[in-house]
Amino acid sequence: MLNEEAKALSDGLAHSHEITDYDFWRALKSIEDELYWLERNRRPIPIDLVYVRAIVRTARQKRLFIACDPAPFDSF
């Protein structure tokens, strides 16, 4: 569960026209790779990295939901 500041940040990212869907995917991939490396090498995982992943993931999900058209065809 994200706090209000994180929700506002993810909303801003989701509605930003400067960030592409590919940028979201690339950011999540980089974060996941970093977390994997830290885990494999038994290194401490910074909580900030976990928060950033949650914010970016939420923003990407919101972006995908915004782009989704629930009624792609005209109603009869």
Secondary structure as GFF3:
##gff-version 3
##sequence-region A 1 76
A	DSSP	alpha_helix	4	15	.	.	.	ID=ss1
A	DSSP	alpha_helix	21	40	.	.	.	ID=ss2
A	DSSP	alpha_helix	47	67	.	.	.	ID=ss3
###
